[in-house]
């Protein structure tokens, strides 16, 4: 049997790509720096801002504020390749930032006080004009995972079935304990800052791509969001690619944690798509309860109880994460990701999340500014 014919008996492997939002900070003081335009000029000179014709992913681009940039990776089937791409694009962003006199920092929020400065863009200007302080204070960095889907209906079918599990991804990725110079008491304060947006958070179940499209149209027709791009849901079918975009995670300090989140997200989408194809019903749990699950994950990360996605009652984080692994185990085995993902989970519980590392380095340095510089070096 040829390699090709034997592989056709396996499940198709969904591709996965990652967008990372990264802070730009001063190499000496750790303070956020409004140099995105300069960083992007440097990156453009190196040919790192545009993807080739017909290509998807692999660029350094702008974000809402001048104190941050975004990188994205090409879609990959193998997590090992995804990790190489993640590290490569972080490195390209780091090199461009260095020429502009800054460092990149992978943190969900900036630890030091900041007055964000909006990136010069018509849409961002319109958002800032409309949403005032919410937009003016918006300086958060997420890790968005794009998982390929076969159709709009499959995307929505999977979306309906992964929503109860998404808080677990936030808990594992938590990497934003500081806000405006102080400890927020949260493992992910980014997840709190994002709730200020009227379109942020969990979604209800839709049942079909048409119902999702109607919901989006209704939201835009209210006149509150400027456009469909402002649907800052925990997960959403992408407007630009044939993917389901999982948006709950903080940007991760350690690129291996970003790959872990990507592996979990892909297996979740695959599992949800299989359940949808088999006609298994989605959990009808309310958005209100899912908001509480997300709050709990942002508050405690992996250090306390999370809400069990099946019973919606508190249970120790490790038990809830193990329940997730059990739920997506068949999908992880089919892609050959199980060992890598299990090692990643063990690493997070042994070493702590990015938030634990941030707090540890802060206590070692005794000062936030010095801690930020060290964290940027780790990035």
PyMOL commands that set and color helices and strands:
alter all, ss='L'
color gray80, all
select helices_A, chain A and resi 3-7+36-45+79-99+122-136+152-162+166-173+189-194+209-221+228-230+255-277+287-300+317-335+338-351+354-365+368-378
alter helices_A, ss='H'
color red, helices_A
select strands_A, chain A and resi 16-26+59-62+68-72+102-105+142-148+178-179+182-183+235-237+243-250+305-307+314-316
alter strands_A, ss='S'
color yellow, strands_A
deselect
rebuild
show_as cartoon
